[in-house]
Amino acid sequence: MRHHMSLTVLAVLLAVMAPDIPIARGQQAAKTHVRLNRLASLLDEDKAAFGLIVNSGSVGGGPADAVGHANNRDLDLVVYDLEHSPFDVAALRTYMQFLLDPGAIARAGDVKATKAVFVRIPAYGREVDKNHWMIKNVLDTGVHGLVFPHIETPEQALGAVRAMRYPQKPGAPDFEPEGLRGSSAATAARYWGLPVSEYMEQSDIWRLDPAGNLIPWFLIENKLGVANVREIARQLKASNVGAVLWAGTGDLGVSYSNDQQAVAKAVDTILAAGREFGLPVAMNGSANVRSRMEQGARIFMGGITAEARKEAGR
């Protein structure tokens, strides 16, 4: 039996439980480019990820549910839905605090032991520019990214990215897309187990910044979004933005008048755009994992089974 906790695990615990305690400079430098976002780490390794959608305070979004999700080893991420349930940021904070598992972090010696949390906001892509308050409010809880419904154009996608980023220093190589996020990072920094200054450095966009941990998800879920998805993906790639394209089959069904052949073709179009430009695609359900991964899917939401994980090599 070990009688002494390793220095690495101790440093992680100290950061999680008291993030304002300074870390030694050598340790700080070594941690700069270590992913704190479990999903980003999996995608960096080109691995599949499995997630679950929960609703604010009702379907799977309460404290007891969060403890169960924290203990679910098959679960990599959670999408907390504030689009189709009350926009209750206080309930989101409570859920996240119960989802945080210091014991798992201590055993792993890694903050990625905590599930990644993404929030689907109510504002559609065409409404993002008028709803920066909503984006800021949710990011300040410490989530690992946002899900933007009904993204239809490259301009909407890049507008969402700007709202997620803090302003960069003039002359920074990743200055564009220009950041517009307001600064109030204390709560988010504590959830990530970092001093505020480090949180602000590491809460940039995945891939755009080598140390970035925030991932925007863009729901492609209507005819216009499908028609523009290749240009959306092309522009994101040209801007070095790491993002997830989510094939939103529920609203696609509505958009295509429940023509399932048209929906299936639309999903294939989204997958093709993601694969062409190197962006991971999220799917609803976990059917046909292997063939979907060959098409470019990397994230499977709901219906997690041992067979699906085995098929994905997880």
C-alpha positions in Angstrom: 0.0 0.0 0.0 1.3 3.5 -0.9 1.7 5.8 2.1 2.6 8.9 0.1 0.5 10.6 -2.5 2.5 11.4 -5.7 3.4 15.0 -6.2 1.5 15.1 -9.5 -1.8 14.0 -7.8 -1.2 16.3 -4.9 -0.7 19.2 -7.3 -4.0 18.4 -9.1 -5.9 18.1 -5.8 -4.5 21.4 -4.6 -5.5 23.1 -7.9 -9.0 21.7 -7.7 -9.7 22.3 -4.1 -7.9 25.7 -3.8 -7.1 27.1 -7.3 -5.8 30.4 -6.0 -2.8 28.7 -4.4 0.1 29.3 -6.7 1.8 26.3 -8.4 5.5 26.1 -8.8 6.8 27.7 -12.0 8.2 24.5 -13.3 4.9 22.7 -12.8 3.0 25.6 -14.3 5.0 25.6 -17.5 4.7 21.8 -17.8 0.9 22.0 -17.6 0.4 24.8 -20.1 -0.5 22.6 -23.1 -2.1 19.7 -21.2 -5.8 19.4 -22.2 -8.2 19.9 -19.4 -11.2 19.0 -21.6 -11.8 15.3 -21.8 -13.5 15.5 -25.2 -10.7 17.6 -26.7 -8.2 15.0 -25.4 -10.1 12.2 -27.1 -10.5 14.1 -30.3 -6.7 14.9 -30.3 -6.1 11.2 -30.3 -8.8 10.6 -33.0 -10.9 8.5 -30.6 -14.7 8.2 -30.4 -16.5 9.8 -27.6 -19.9 8.9 -26.0 -22.3 11.4 -24.5 -25.7 12.0 -23.0 -28.2 14.9 -23.2 -29.8 16.0 -19.9 -32.4 18.7 -19.3 -32.3 21.4 -16.7 -33.6 20.1 -13.4 -35.9 17.5 -14.9 -34.8 14.7 -17.2 -31.4 13.6 -15.9 -30.3 17.1 -14.8 -30.5 17.0 -11.0 -27.8 16.5 -8.4 -28.5 12.8 -7.9 -28.3 12.3 -11.7 -25.0 14.2 -11.8 -23.5 11.8 -9.2 -24.6 8.9 -11.3 -23.1 10.4 -14.4 -19.8 11.1 -12.6 -19.6 7.4 -11.8 -20.5 6.2 -15.3 -17.2 5.1 -16.8 -18.8 4.7 -20.2 -19.7 8.3 -20.3 -17.3 10.9 -21.7 -19.4 14.1 -21.9 -22.7 15.6 -21.1 -24.7 18.1 -23.1 -26.9 20.1 -20.7 -29.9 21.3 -22.6 -31.0 24.9 -21.9 -32.7 25.3 -25.3 -35.8 23.1 -24.6 -35.9 23.5 -20.8 -35.8 26.6 -18.6 -32.8 28.8 -18.9 -31.7 28.1 -15.4 -28.0 28.8 -15.0 -28.2 28.2 -11.2 -29.4 24.7 -11.8 -26.6 24.1 -14.3 -24.0 25.2 -11.6 -25.5 22.8 -9.1 -25.5 19.9 -11.6 -21.8 20.7 -12.4 -20.7 20.8 -8.8 -22.2 17.3 -8.2 -20.7 16.1 -11.4 -17.2 17.1 -10.3 -15.5 14.1 -8.7 -12.3 15.0 -6.7 -11.8 11.4 -5.8 -11.7 10.3 -9.5 -9.3 13.2 -10.2 -7.1 12.1 -7.3 -7.0 8.5 -8.5 -6.3 9.5 -12.1 -4.0 12.4 -11.2 -5.7 14.2 -14.1 -8.5 16.7 -14.2 -9.8 15.0 -17.4 -11.3 12.4 -15.1 -14.2 14.8 -14.8 -16.8 14.6 -17.6 -16.7 17.3 -20.2 -19.8 19.6 -20.0 -21.4 21.3 -23.0 -24.5 23.5 -22.9 -27.0 23.9 -25.7 -28.2 27.5 -25.5 -31.6 28.8 -26.7 -30.3 31.4 -29.2 -30.3 30.2 -32.8 -27.3 31.0 -35.0 -29.1 34.0 -36.5 -29.6 35.4 -33.0 -26.1 34.9 -31.6 -25.0 38.5 -32.2 -27.8 39.8 -30.0 -27.3 37.2 -27.2 -23.7 37.5 -26.1 -25.0 37.8 -22.6 -26.3 34.3 -22.8 -23.0 32.9 -24.0 -21.0 34.8 -21.4 -23.4 33.7 -18.6 -23.0 30.0 -19.4 -19.3 30.0 -20.1 -18.7 31.7 -16.7 -19.9 28.5 -15.0 -16.9 26.6 -16.3 -18.4 24.5 -19.1 -16.1 23.1 -21.7 -18.1 24.5 -24.7 -21.4 25.5 -26.1 -23.9 24.0 -28.6 -25.4 26.5 -31.0 -28.7 25.5 -32.5 -29.6 26.1 -36.2 -26.3 27.3 -37.5 -26.9 28.2 -41.2 -24.0 30.3 -42.4 -20.2 30.6 -41.9 -20.8 34.1 -40.5 -23.0 32.8 -37.8 -20.5 30.1 -36.9 -17.6 32.6 -36.7 -19.8 35.1 -34.7 -20.4 32.3 -32.1 -16.6 31.7 -31.9 -15.9 35.4 -31.3 -18.5 35.5 -28.5 -16.7 32.5 -26.8 -13.2 34.0 -26.9 -11.6 36.6 -24.6 -10.0 39.5 -26.5 -6.4 38.5 -27.6 -3.4 40.7 -27.2 -2.6 42.8 -30.3 -0.2 41.0 -32.6 -1.1 37.6 -31.3 -0.9 35.0 -34.1 -4.4 33.8 -33.2 -5.9 37.2 -32.9 -8.7 36.4 -35.4 -11.6 35.6 -35.1 -11.5 38.6 -32.7 -12.6 37.7 -29.1 -15.5 39.5 -27.5 -16.2 37.6 -24.3 -16.4 39.7 -21.1 -14.0 39.0 -18.2 -15.4 37.5 -15.0 -13.7 34.1 -14.7 -13.5 33.4 -11.0 -16.2 30.7 -10.9 -15.1 29.0 -14.1 -11.5 29.0 -13.0 -12.4 27.3 -9.8 -14.3 24.6 -11.6 -11.3 24.0 -13.9 -9.0 24.0 -10.9 -6.9 26.9 -12.1 -5.9 30.4 -11.1 -7.9 33.0 -13.0 -5.0 34.0 -15.2 -4.4 30.4 -16.3 -8.1 29.8 -16.9 -8.2 32.8 -19.2 -5.2 31.4 -21.1 -6.6 27.9 -21.4 -10.2 28.7 -22.1 -9.6 29.6 -25.7 -10.8 27.7 -28.7 -9.6 24.1 -29.3 -7.1 23.9 -32.2 -7.1 27.7 -32.8 -5.0 28.1 -29.6 -2.5 25.3 -28.9 -3.6 25.5 -25.2 -7.3 25.9 -26.0 -9.9 23.8 -24.3 -13.2 25.3 -25.4 -15.1 23.5 -28.2 -18.0 25.1 -30.1 -20.6 22.7 -31.4 -22.7 23.8 -34.4 -26.0 22.1 -34.9 -26.8 21.7 -38.6 -30.5 21.1 -38.5 -32.3 22.7 -41.3 -32.2 22.9 -45.1 -30.2 26.1 -45.2 -27.6 24.8 -42.8 -27.2 21.6 -44.9 -26.9 23.7 -48.1 -24.1 25.8 -46.5 -22.4 23.1 -44.4 -19.5 22.6 -46.7 -18.8 26.4 -46.7 -19.2 26.5 -42.9 -16.7 23.7 -42.5 -14.3 25.3 -45.0 -14.4 28.7 -43.2 -13.8 27.1 -39.8 -10.8 25.2 -41.2 -9.4 28.3 -42.9 -9.7 30.1 -39.5 -8.0 27.2 -37.6 -11.1 26.8 -35.5 -11.7 23.4 -33.9 -15.4 22.7 -33.8 -18.0 19.9 -33.8 -20.6 19.7 -36.5 -23.7 18.0 -35.0 -26.2 16.4 -37.4 -29.4 17.4 -35.7 -31.8 14.8 -37.0 -34.8 15.9 -34.9 -35.1 19.3 -36.5 -33.9 18.0 -39.8 -36.9 15.8 -39.9 -39.1 18.8 -39.4 -37.2 20.9 -42.0 -37.6 18.1 -44.6 -41.3 17.4 -43.7 -40.3 14.0 -42.2 -38.9 12.7 -45.5 -36.4 10.3 -43.9 -34.6 9.7 -47.2 -33.9 13.4 -47.4 -32.8 13.5 -43.8 -30.4 10.6 -44.4 -28.9 12.4 -47.4 -28.6 15.5 -45.3 -26.7 13.6 -42.6 -24.4 12.2 -45.2 -23.7 15.7 -46.5 -22.8 16.9 -43.0 -20.5 13.9 -42.5 -18.8 14.6 -45.9 -18.2 18.2 -45.0 -16.7 17.3 -41.6 -14.5 14.6 -43.1 -13.3 16.9 -46.0 -12.2 19.7 -43.6 -11.1 17.6 -40.6 -13.9 18.5 -38.2 -15.4 15.8 -36.0 -19.2 15.2 -36.5 -21.6 14.3 -33.7 -24.4 11.8 -34.3 -27.6 11.1 -32.4 -27.5 7.5 -31.1 -24.8 4.9 -31.5 -25.9 2.7 -34.3 -23.4 1.6 -37.0 -20.5 3.1 -35.1 -17.8 1.7 -37.2 -19.3 2.8 -40.6 -20.2 6.2 -39.2 -16.6 6.7 -37.9 -15.3 5.8 -41.4 -17.5 8.7 -42.6 -16.1 11.1 -40.1 -18.3 10.8 -37.0 -16.4 10.9 -33.7 -19.1 11.7 -31.1 -22.2 9.6 -30.4 -24.9 11.0 -28.3 -27.2 8.6 -26.4 -27.8 4.9 -26.7 -24.4 4.1 -25.2 -23.8 0.3 -25.2 -20.8 -1.9 -24.5 -21.1 -3.1 -28.1 -20.9 0.4 -29.5 -17.8 1.3 -27.4 -16.2 -2.0 -28.4 -16.9 -1.2 -32.1 -15.3 2.2 -31.6 -12.2 0.7 -30.0 -13.1 2.1 -26.6 
